[in-house]
Amino acid sequence: MSAENTDFEQVYQGRSPLGGTVPWDIKAPQPALVALEGAGGFRGEVLDVGCGLGENAVFLASRGHHVTGVDGAPTALREARARAAAKGLEISFEVADATRLEGFEGRFDTVLDSALYHCLTEEQRRSYVAALVRVTRPGARLHLLCFSEAVPVSFPGPFRIGERNLRETVGRGWRITSLDPALYTTSLTLEELRDAARTIQPGEAGDLTALDELEQDEQGRIRAPAWQLAAERA
């Protein structure tokens, strides 16, 4: 799956090759985000861009942050609103094109990107980074988590981002303050990941045994190699 051939609205409607499986829906915030919030990484008005089903936004709101979540998939946002309401939280969830973010100019002090960047083409990434500059205030923070080139080739989808790409593309308008290896928790067990590789890229999955080396959490969910980037608006 890639930006060119993935309809995320269909994924959230259960009409993708994976059926009802949403590989990034772990029914909880990303562990890396929890640690980041605990370390004081969020302040002021927060934008969760590519918020999906809203678990990260719900967590941040539960910690007292004022959060706006945006995504291009209306089905995801309906579920995000329901999850927020179930916990008595008021969060603004809005449909938006991440490469444009029209109507949000100059509003945010902190931006969270949890696994959106690697879903975009390089052209889209450049527009996206510029849009983030437009919607933030001077001195704003950006926290970005994306798959790294350490993800095996047999991992379903060409979602591998190198350090050079981040430094050159995100560096347009943002001053990178840290860029470290990290892990991104998926909803998939090893067997489910293998099945996904066979389903999404039949005949191209390659050596699936490479997936065996990926780390798993205590629930058996795959934790994929990632980059964790922090930056400040230039």
MARKE-319429 format. One record per residue (C-alpha): x, y, z; residue number from 1. Coordinates in Angstrom, 3 decimals, always signed. Layout:
MARKE-319429
[pt [X Y Z] NUM];
...
end
This chain:
MARKE-319429
[pt [+0.000 +0.000 +0.000] 1];
[pt [+1.208 +3.511 -0.749] 2];
[pt [-0.155 +6.997 -1.173] 3];
[pt [-0.678 +6.288 -4.848] 4];
[pt [-2.763 +3.135 -4.468] 5];
[pt [-4.343 +3.271 -1.020] 6];
[pt [-7.826 +4.650 -0.454] 7];
[pt [-7.818 +5.201 +3.300] 8];
[pt [-11.555 +5.818 +3.338] 9];
[pt [-11.993 +2.258 +2.060] 10];
[pt [-9.572 +0.964 +4.689] 11];
[pt [-11.666 +2.512 +7.456] 12];
[pt [-14.849 +1.161 +5.869] 13];
[pt [-13.410 -2.360 +5.869] 14];
[pt [-13.303 -2.541 +2.075] 15];
[pt [-9.534 -2.873 +1.621] 16];
[pt [-7.609 -6.110 +0.841] 17];
[pt [-7.176 -6.466 +4.619] 18];
[pt [-10.906 -6.536 +5.272] 19];
[pt [-11.778 -4.985 +8.632] 20];
[pt [-8.166 -4.789 +9.803] 21];
[pt [-6.711 -1.313 +10.353] 22];
[pt [-3.005 -2.038 +10.952] 23];
[pt [-2.389 +1.152 +12.931] 24];
[pt [-5.462 +0.953 +15.174] 25];
[pt [-4.076 -0.367 +18.455] 26];
[pt [-7.082 +0.964 +20.437] 27];
[pt [-4.678 +3.096 +22.463] 28];
[pt [-2.174 +5.926 +21.933] 29];
[pt [+1.220 +5.108 +20.474] 30];
[pt [+3.618 +4.284 +23.345] 31];
[pt [+6.170 +6.733 +21.905] 32];
[pt [+3.552 +9.485 +22.153] 33];
[pt [+2.761 +8.645 +25.777] 34];
[pt [+6.435 +8.962 +26.680] 35];
[pt [+6.752 +12.190 +24.717] 36];
[pt [+3.773 +13.774 +26.467] 37];
[pt [+5.124 +12.705 +29.832] 38];
[pt [+8.366 +14.492 +29.019] 39];
[pt [+6.534 +17.781 +28.347] 40];
[pt [+6.614 +17.607 +24.573] 41];
[pt [+3.230 +19.281 +24.021] 42];
[pt [+2.106 +22.842 +24.676] 43];
[pt [-0.556 +25.295 +23.552] 44];
[pt [-2.893 +24.446 +20.679] 45];
[pt [-2.124 +20.962 +19.358] 46];
[pt [-2.720 +19.673 +15.831] 47];
[pt [-2.896 +15.893 +15.325] 48];
[pt [-2.516 +15.654 +11.551] 49];
[pt [-3.580 +12.373 +9.965] 50];
[pt [-5.343 +11.592 +13.240] 51];
[pt [-7.203 +8.540 +11.913] 52];
[pt [-9.424 +6.981 +14.561] 53];
[pt [-8.353 +9.522 +17.138] 54];
[pt [-6.628 +7.504 +19.855] 55];
[pt [-3.625 +9.834 +20.051] 56];
[pt [-5.849 +12.924 +20.113] 57];
[pt [-8.046 +11.355 +22.809] 58];
[pt [-5.000 +10.648 +24.945] 59];
[pt [-3.651 +14.181 +24.593] 60];
[pt [-7.051 +15.682 +25.401] 61];
[pt [-7.314 +13.442 +28.474] 62];
[pt [-4.022 +14.984 +29.616] 63];
[pt [-5.493 +18.477 +29.410] 64];
[pt [-4.316 +19.552 +25.957] 65];
[pt [-6.564 +21.412 +23.510] 66];
[pt [-6.425 +19.240 +20.390] 67];
[pt [-7.647 +19.508 +16.811] 68];
[pt [-7.500 +16.318 +14.753] 69];
[pt [-7.588 +16.350 +10.951] 70];
[pt [-7.762 +13.513 +8.458] 71];
[pt [-8.831 +12.960 +4.863] 72];
[pt [-11.137 +10.033 +5.697] 73];
[pt [-14.638 +11.014 +6.957] 74];
[pt [-15.327 +7.479 +8.214] 75];
[pt [-12.274 +7.616 +10.460] 76];
[pt [-13.339 +10.969 +11.877] 77];
[pt [-16.836 +9.740 +12.708] 78];
[pt [-15.311 +6.939 +14.759] 79];
[pt [-12.811 +9.350 +16.325] 80];
[pt [-15.655 +11.604 +17.483] 81];
[pt [-17.451 +8.590 +18.959] 82];
[pt [-14.339 +7.470 +20.851] 83];
[pt [-13.820 +10.962 +22.225] 84];
[pt [-17.470 +11.271 +23.253] 85];
[pt [-17.322 +7.889 +25.009] 86];
[pt [-14.656 +9.350 +27.289] 87];
[pt [-16.432 +12.662 +27.758] 88];
[pt [-13.824 +14.624 +25.822] 89];
[pt [-14.409 +17.550 +23.483] 90];
[pt [-12.059 +17.371 +20.506] 91];
[pt [-12.457 +19.099 +17.158] 92];
[pt [-12.130 +16.533 +14.363] 93];
[pt [-12.214 +17.950 +10.835] 94];
[pt [-11.761 +16.674 +7.289] 95];
[pt [-8.715 +18.262 +5.681] 96];
[pt [-6.102 +17.661 +3.003] 97];
[pt [-2.798 +17.453 +4.884] 98];
[pt [-0.890 +18.887 +1.946] 99];
[pt [-2.955 +22.092 +2.096] 100];
[pt [-4.540 +22.463 +5.568] 101];
[pt [-6.656 +25.358 +4.398] 102];
[pt [-8.476 +27.359 +7.061] 103];
[pt [-6.042 +26.631 +9.889] 104];
[pt [-3.456 +29.343 +9.272] 105];
[pt [-1.363 +30.416 +12.271] 106];
[pt [-3.307 +28.405 +14.860] 107];
[pt [-1.056 +25.747 +16.379] 108];
[pt [+1.824 +25.580 +18.836] 109];
[pt [+2.518 +21.842 +18.562] 110];
[pt [+2.001 +19.375 +15.705] 111];
[pt [+1.846 +15.585 +15.988] 112];
[pt [+2.369 +13.391 +12.928] 113];
[pt [+2.057 +9.745 +13.929] 114];
[pt [+2.692 +7.719 +10.743] 115];
[pt [+1.323 +10.116 +8.123] 116];
[pt [+4.577 +11.328 +6.561] 117];
[pt [+5.585 +7.925 +5.229] 118];
[pt [+2.209 +7.546 +3.459] 119];
[pt [+2.887 +10.541 +1.187] 120];
[pt [+4.778 +10.837 -2.080] 121];
[pt [+7.844 +13.066 -2.043] 122];
[pt [+5.948 +15.830 -3.835] 123];
[pt [+3.170 +15.593 -1.268] 124];
[pt [+5.682 +15.658 +1.586] 125];
[pt [+7.105 +18.964 +0.425] 126];
[pt [+3.638 +20.511 +0.188] 127];
[pt [+2.763 +19.019 +3.568] 128];
[pt [+5.832 +20.432 +5.317] 129];
[pt [+5.078 +23.868 +3.857] 130];
[pt [+1.444 +23.593 +4.999] 131];
[pt [+2.599 +22.810 +8.549] 132];
[pt [+4.628 +26.016 +8.546] 133];
[pt [+1.559 +28.009 +7.485] 134];
[pt [-0.713 +26.608 +10.192] 135];
[pt [+1.702 +27.014 +13.093] 136];
[pt [+2.895 +29.949 +15.152] 137];
[pt [+6.542 +31.069 +15.384] 138];
[pt [+8.490 +28.711 +17.623] 139];
[pt [+6.003 +25.871 +17.164] 140];
[pt [+7.093 +22.273 +17.782] 141];
[pt [+6.738 +19.343 +15.397] 142];
[pt [+6.813 +15.718 +16.539] 143];
[pt [+6.924 +13.178 +13.715] 144];
[pt [+6.980 +9.371 +13.839] 145];
[pt [+7.468 +7.453 +10.584] 146];
[pt [+8.738 +4.089 +9.385] 147];
[pt [+12.469 +3.958 +8.700] 148];
[pt [+14.542 +2.214 +6.041] 149];
[pt [+15.212 -0.497 +8.632] 150];
[pt [+11.738 -1.919 +7.901] 151];
[pt [+12.241 -5.189 +5.944] 152];
[pt [+11.590 -5.131 +2.206] 153];
[pt [+8.931 -7.802 +2.734] 154];
[pt [+6.992 -5.475 +5.069] 155];
[pt [+3.768 -4.657 +3.157] 156];
[pt [+3.946 -1.275 +1.483] 157];
[pt [+6.844 +0.969 +0.365] 158];
[pt [+6.824 +2.984 +3.586] 159];
[pt [+10.577 +3.335 +4.184] 160];
[pt [+12.008 +6.747 +4.958] 161];
[pt [+15.716 +7.504 +5.181] 162];
[pt [+17.412 +9.968 +7.496] 163];
[pt [+18.564 +12.098 +4.569] 164];
[pt [+14.987 +12.519 +3.330] 165];
[pt [+13.823 +13.764 +6.714] 166];
[pt [+16.709 +16.180 +7.108] 167];
[pt [+16.300 +17.616 +3.622] 168];
[pt [+12.495 +17.676 +3.322] 169];
[pt [+11.391 +18.464 +6.870] 170];
[pt [+14.357 +20.821 +7.119] 171];
[pt [+12.563 +23.155 +4.727] 172];
[pt [+11.003 +25.508 +7.248] 173];
[pt [+11.734 +23.429 +10.367] 174];
[pt [+14.882 +23.203 +12.480] 175];
[pt [+15.376 +19.571 +13.463] 176];
[pt [+16.369 +19.315 +17.113] 177];
[pt [+16.454 +15.513 +17.399] 178];
[pt [+16.150 +12.527 +15.075] 179];
[pt [+16.397 +9.133 +16.730] 180];
[pt [+15.577 +5.491 +15.958] 181];
[pt [+12.263 +4.468 +17.505] 182];
[pt [+9.535 +1.834 +17.254] 183];
[pt [+5.985 +2.138 +15.953] 184];
[pt [+3.437 -0.279 +17.412] 185];
[pt [+1.057 -1.855 +14.891] 186];
[pt [-2.114 -3.845 +15.566] 187];
[pt [-0.707 -6.865 +13.715] 188];
[pt [+0.761 -10.070 +15.081] 189];
[pt [+3.586 -11.681 +13.119] 190];
[pt [+1.219 -14.100 +11.399] 191];
[pt [-1.171 -11.284 +10.515] 192];
[pt [+1.735 -9.287 +9.125] 193];
[pt [+2.786 -12.206 +6.944] 194];
[pt [-0.792 -12.582 +5.683] 195];
[pt [-0.931 -8.852 +4.948] 196];
[pt [+2.314 -9.040 +2.957] 197];
[pt [+0.934 -11.918 +0.874] 198];
[pt [-2.398 -10.138 +0.339] 199];
[pt [-1.185 -6.631 -0.452] 200];
[pt [+1.770 -7.492 -2.667] 201];
[pt [+1.283 -11.056 -3.949] 202];
[pt [+4.348 -12.313 -5.771] 203];
[pt [+6.382 -9.348 -4.530] 204];
[pt [+6.526 -9.971 -0.788] 205];
[pt [+9.990 -11.498 -1.005] 206];
[pt [+11.548 -13.373 +1.899] 207];
[pt [+8.920 -13.283 +4.634] 208];
[pt [+11.357 -14.769 +7.147] 209];
[pt [+12.885 -11.291 +7.480] 210];
[pt [+9.690 -10.286 +9.284] 211];
[pt [+10.547 -12.746 +12.061] 212];
[pt [+13.273 -10.376 +13.260] 213];
[pt [+10.838 -7.558 +14.026] 214];
[pt [+10.263 -6.743 +17.673] 215];
[pt [+6.943 -7.645 +19.314] 216];
[pt [+5.315 -6.130 +22.379] 217];
[pt [+3.871 -8.046 +25.331] 218];
[pt [+0.645 -8.601 +23.376] 219];
[pt [+2.470 -10.031 +20.384] 220];
[pt [+1.946 -6.946 +18.229] 221];
[pt [+4.664 -6.040 +15.742] 222];
[pt [+6.720 -2.950 +16.539] 223];
[pt [+8.199 -1.614 +13.307] 224];
[pt [+11.496 +0.304 +13.060] 225];
[pt [+10.805 +4.021 +12.874] 226];
[pt [+12.258 +7.496 +13.159] 227];
[pt [+11.175 +9.870 +15.908] 228];
[pt [+11.830 +13.456 +14.854] 229];
[pt [+11.443 +16.667 +16.829] 230];
[pt [+11.733 +20.077 +15.216] 231];
[pt [+10.984 +23.737 +15.799] 232];
[pt [+9.536 +26.119 +13.267] 233];
[pt [+12.287 +28.242 +11.783] 234];
end
